[in-house]
Amino acid sequence: MAKVEPRVWSGIWQDNVVQLRLHADSLEWRGLPGASESALTRYLGLDTDWAALTDSLPWRSDPHLAQCIAAYPGLRILRQPFGETLLGFLCSATKQIVQIKQMCALLAERHGSKIGRARPLGAPSGHSRTAQRSVPTYHQLPTWDQLAAIPEKDLRACLLGFRARYIHETAMFLAAHPGWLDETERLPYPEAKVRLLELPGVGEKVADCVLLFGAGKLEAFPVDTWVLKSLARRYGLDGWKPAQVAHFGRAHFGPLAGLAQQYLFSWERKYGGR
């Protein structure tokens, strides 16, 4: 989701193009034809009681976690499409968010299917030539079947760099194993992670991110730079390796470790340096 004006966000996932407008006590949504309320409900996790899940975290015996939760009331985890989540995190290696967004935008524009051409949601109607020229065309990210048909050199032209090889090889693997992604998404967390680690370019962090955000496996505990800093500074794990920190996170925070991770991550990014 991208902020387009105060209290208004727009976003695209799969073939859904949606605009959200936040009011004082409600959330209004509008979408291009094809977008559904059920798809939005799933994407935003509106069918999950996040307050109850957060309350079941061990914040009563963990003062730092309690501090993080207090700083981010209402935090939730989006349920993104599994295949798109995998693609996004394969683009993420050694890159910042703005660069990842640029790569994904180029992949969608050059190789993704066109969703539709319409006025930006919420924009006034008009028939002037200027207005018509400014009307955007929306594209979804290419599917893995589409990616399998794209030469690696064309992927590199989307600013992917060395990531192009990982994406190309993963696409070829998935083309040779129909249904593999759907099967992996349905598996329990340990088995699903083992399978994801078989893919080119997928390490521990990427696998956990894909399972947390794309498959709803809340026991996944991705460890990046911010989480390493948080656990070193607040829990005395200075010098621990990422795999050790991930094991601690799952053991300490329990079956909802991924939800706790999001509170720790958000707090450390905003307040950790103070």
Phi, psi and omega in degrees: 000138179239139180281125183252339174195170181306126176068017178230131179230150174230152181201159179230130168216137187049238180254025179255128173239117190225144171242135178247138175234121183270122175257179184301320184227018181203168178235118180262142178226148175222146181217157171292158178309133182110331176287139183234154178295325180294322178294320179292319178301316179293315183299317182275356181068031182287348178266011181243137178274085184292329178297317179293319179296317179297320181295336180275354174290158185280047182288338181292332179252007184228093185301325181290318177299319177301320178296319180295317180296318179297329182282340184227063178297139178086003179301140178217168179247124177293150174254091184274156178301136188300312181295319178293324179296317177300314180299315181299319182281337171291335176279349194273347187303121178059022180239153176269168187302317183298325179286322178297318178298322180294317178297315181295321179297319179292319177300316181293313183296320186269333188229354181269161179287146177285130179272315181175168178233117184201166176300147172306138184303131179090354181282149179292150178283158180182157185236016180287156178298325178298315180297319181295322180294332184274354180291124184278157169254130182264139177232141174271162175299146177297143175286168179292330174296318178293319180298327181295339181265003184258124178299150181302324181296327178287329174292319179299330179292348176267023176068025182280337182060221182296342180293337180300321180296316179299316182292318179297313182293323177295318179299319179293321177298314182293326177295328180277350181229074181303138178083357185299317181295315180298318178297317182295318181299327183278343183289157170300157186310308184300316181291321180297321180293318179302318180293316181298325181293349176283342186280146179299132177082000181260113174254191184302312184294313181298317180300314180294322178297315181298319181288325180288309188271335184256340182238358178068025178276093188287352176278349177293140183228082181296138180243109174243192183301318183292321180289323175301316178297315182299311183290331177288315185282321189260340185235007175072026183260033180300131179089355179286147177279157182307319181296323178291320179295319179298319178296317177300315182301315181292325180286317185285317186266347174083201187294349177249032184303324180296325176292316176300320181301321181293324175293314179298313181300311183297317181293317183296320180296321185271321188243351189297331182274358183273000000 
